[in-house]
Amino acid sequence: MLAASKALVGVAARSLAPVEEELTLVQFRALLLVVEGRAPSPGELAEILDVHPSNATRLVDRLVARGLVTREIAVGDRRTLVLDATTAGRTLIRQVLDQRRRDIDRILERMGDDAQPVAAALARFAEAAGESADDAWRLGWVS
């Protein structure tokens, strides 16, 4: 598992290379959480990232300044801020995840017949770790 995790970290790192001048790893993770709808507010982002709310606020400030996230006052509750990804933010996430999918697809193709059970096990692993079991994990290999 450690060797496999090292390989997956390598895939993730290579997929982030084109945007590393734009975003830190933490900023990318925060943007991904906003795009996925898992962090609809700065408070929820702080909770998921396990950081102090002021750190999450500064992180959101940076994403807003880069034009990747919007921050609006919630309708009906002026004390709550709502986060949403901009088109540029969604595009950036899609580009990075598409690159990851292509890289992982190539690895799984090289595995041949062994690929489907490995992909299925990794999808279950991701789910147990609290990650979404969306198409980014399934990659067409899990039935």
C-alpha positions in Angstrom: 0.0 0.0 0.0 2.8 2.4 0.8 4.4 1.8 -2.7 1.0 2.3 -4.3 0.4 5.5 -2.3 3.8 6.8 -3.4 2.8 6.2 -7.0 -0.5 7.9 -6.6 1.1 10.9 -4.9 3.5 11.1 -7.9 0.5 11.1 -10.3 -1.2 13.9 -8.2 2.0 15.9 -8.0 2.5 15.7 -11.8 -1.1 16.8 -12.4 -0.5 19.9 -10.2 2.7 20.9 -11.9 1.0 23.1 -14.6 -0.8 25.1 -11.8 1.9 25.2 -9.1 2.7 28.8 -9.8 -1.0 29.7 -9.4 -1.9 27.6 -6.4 -0.4 25.9 -3.4 -1.4 22.4 -2.6 -3.7 23.6 0.3 -5.3 26.2 -2.0 -5.9 23.5 -4.6 -7.5 21.2 -2.0 -9.7 24.1 -0.8 -10.8 24.9 -4.3 -11.6 21.3 -5.0 -13.7 21.1 -1.8 -15.6 24.2 -3.0 -16.1 22.8 -6.5 -17.4 19.5 -5.1 -19.8 21.4 -2.9 -18.3 19.9 0.3 -17.2 23.3 1.6 -20.1 25.8 1.0 -18.8 28.2 3.6 -15.5 29.3 5.1 -16.4 27.7 8.4 -17.1 24.3 6.8 -13.8 24.7 4.9 -11.9 25.3 8.1 -13.5 22.3 9.7 -12.7 19.9 6.8 -9.1 21.2 6.5 -8.8 21.1 10.3 -7.5 24.7 10.4 -8.5 27.7 12.5 -11.3 29.7 10.9 -9.0 32.8 10.4 -6.7 30.6 8.3 -9.6 29.4 6.2 -10.7 33.0 5.7 -7.2 34.0 4.5 -7.2 31.0 2.2 -10.6 32.0 0.8 -9.3 35.6 0.4 -6.5 34.3 -1.8 -8.8 32.2 -3.9 -11.2 35.1 -4.4 -8.3 37.4 -5.3 -7.2 34.9 -8.0 -10.8 34.8 -9.4 -11.3 31.2 -8.6 -14.0 31.5 -5.9 -16.8 33.9 -5.1 -17.9 34.7 -1.6 -21.5 36.0 -1.1 -23.7 36.8 1.9 -26.3 34.0 2.2 -29.9 34.8 1.3 -31.9 35.0 4.5 -28.8 35.0 6.9 -26.5 37.9 6.6 -24.1 36.3 9.1 -23.3 33.4 6.8 -21.0 33.5 3.8 -21.5 31.2 0.8 -18.6 30.0 -1.3 -18.9 29.0 -5.0 -16.3 28.3 -7.6 -16.1 30.6 -10.6 -15.9 29.2 -14.2 -12.1 29.7 -14.0 -11.9 27.7 -10.7 -14.0 24.9 -12.1 -11.9 24.8 -15.3 -8.7 24.6 -13.4 -10.0 21.7 -11.3 -11.3 19.9 -14.3 -7.9 20.2 -16.1 -6.0 18.8 -13.2 -8.4 16.0 -12.6 -8.5 15.1 -16.3 -4.7 14.8 -16.3 -4.9 12.6 -13.3 -7.5 10.4 -15.0 -5.4 10.0 -18.1 -2.3 9.1 -16.1 -4.2 6.6 -13.9 -5.9 5.1 -17.0 -2.4 4.5 -18.6 -1.2 2.8 -15.4 -4.3 0.6 -15.2 -4.1 -0.3 -18.9 -0.5 -1.5 -18.3 -1.9 -3.7 -15.6 -4.1 -5.6 -18.0 -6.6 -8.0 -16.5 -5.5 -7.2 -12.9 -6.7 -3.6 -13.3 -10.4 -4.0 -12.4 -10.0 -5.6 -9.0 -7.3 -3.0 -8.1 -9.5 -0.1 -9.3 -12.5 -1.6 -7.3 -10.4 -1.9 -4.2 -9.0 1.6 -4.5 -12.6 2.9 -4.9 -13.6 1.2 -1.7 -10.4 2.5 0.0 -11.3 6.1 -1.1 -14.8 5.7 0.2 -13.5 4.4 3.6 -11.1 7.4 3.7 -14.1 9.7 3.3 -13.4 10.7 -0.3 -16.2 10.8 -2.9 -16.5 7.8 -5.1 -17.2 9.8 -8.2 -16.0 9.1 -11.7 -12.5 10.4 -10.8 -12.0 7.3 -8.8 -13.9 4.8 -10.9 -12.2 5.7 -14.2 -14.4 3.4 -16.1 -12.8 0.3 -14.5 -15.3 -0.3 -11.7 -18.7 -1.8 -12.6 
